[in-house]
């Protein structure tokens, strides 16, 4: 997943800080999107994956106008759990890294459980 950072992506705009740099919640979203994209076409008929756990360390600030790239690589499977290594980089190097865990579910059954 690629993103050119805009004011809408900043901690200041999202209310998670008072600086105009790429926010941690937006980084988490990019990591989740990269994991979903990595699974594209791999789920069985009537299946999808849902978020279960996110562990991300945000190590560098990124200014508005900079481009970041999020990547996800399947590390292992634990039954229906899929654990991805994720990282976000910019032209200077590492911005964030961690793990995203998603779970394979039957879409209809999952939606039936929604409150």
C-alpha positions in Angstrom: 0.0 0.0 0.0 1.3 3.4 -0.9 0.2 6.7 0.6 1.3 10.3 0.0 0.7 11.9 3.4 -1.9 14.7 3.5 -3.2 16.8 6.3 -6.1 14.3 6.7 -3.6 11.7 7.7 -1.9 13.6 10.5 -2.0 13.3 14.3 -3.2 16.8 14.5 -6.3 16.2 12.3 -7.1 12.8 13.8 -6.9 14.1 17.3 -4.1 11.8 18.4 -1.5 14.5 18.9 -0.8 18.1 18.1 1.8 17.8 15.3 1.2 17.7 11.6 2.9 14.4 10.8 1.6 11.0 9.8 -0.4 9.6 12.7 0.0 6.2 14.3 -3.7 5.3 13.7 -3.2 5.9 10.0 -0.1 3.7 10.0 -2.1 0.9 11.7 -4.7 1.3 9.0 -2.1 1.0 6.2 -0.7 -2.1 7.8 -4.1 -3.7 8.0 -4.8 -2.7 4.4 -1.5 -4.3 3.3 -2.4 -7.6 5.1 -5.8 -7.6 3.5 -4.2 -7.0 0.1 -1.7 -9.8 0.7 -4.7 -12.2 1.1 -6.6 -11.0 -2.0 -8.1 -14.0 -3.8 -6.8 -16.4 -1.2 -9.9 -16.8 1.0 -12.3 -19.6 0.2 -15.8 -19.1 -1.1 -17.9 -17.3 1.6 -14.9 -16.5 3.7 -13.2 -13.3 4.6 -10.5 -12.3 7.1 -11.1 -9.9 10.0 -8.8 -8.0 12.3 -7.7 -9.7 15.5 -4.6 -8.1 16.8 -2.2 -5.2 15.8 1.2 -4.6 17.3 3.0 -1.8 15.6 6.0 0.3 16.8 6.0 3.8 15.2 9.7 4.9 15.0 10.0 7.9 12.7 7.9 11.0 11.9 6.7 11.6 8.4 5.8 15.0 7.0 2.9 16.0 4.8 3.8 15.4 1.2 6.0 12.4 1.8 5.3 9.0 0.4 5.2 5.9 2.5 4.8 2.2 1.5 3.3 -0.4 3.8 4.1 -4.1 3.2 2.8 -7.3 4.8 4.3 -10.7 4.6 2.5 -13.8 5.9 4.8 -15.1 8.7 2.8 -18.1 9.9 -0.7 -19.6 10.3 -2.1 -20.8 13.6 -5.3 -22.6 12.6 -7.6 -19.9 11.3 -5.2 -17.1 12.5 -2.9 -15.5 10.0 0.1 -13.6 11.4 1.7 -11.0 9.2 5.0 -9.2 9.6 4.3 -5.6 8.5 6.5 -2.6 7.9 6.1 1.0 6.7 9.0 2.8 5.0 9.6 6.1 3.4 12.6 7.4 1.3 14.7 7.6 4.5 14.0 4.1 5.8 11.8 2.5 8.4 8.8 4.4 9.8 7.0 1.6 11.6 7.1 -2.2 12.0 5.2 -5.0 13.8 2.7 -7.7 13.4 -0.9 -7.9 12.2 -3.0 -10.9 13.1 -6.2 -11.6 11.1 -8.7 -14.5 11.4 -10.4 -16.4 8.6 -14.2 -16.5 9.2 -17.3 -17.5 7.4 -18.7 -14.2 6.2 -22.4 -15.0 6.8 -21.8 -16.5 10.2 -19.7 -13.6 11.2 -22.3 -11.0 10.1 -25.0 -12.9 12.0 -23.0 -12.4 15.2 -22.7 -8.6 14.7 -24.4 -6.6 17.4 
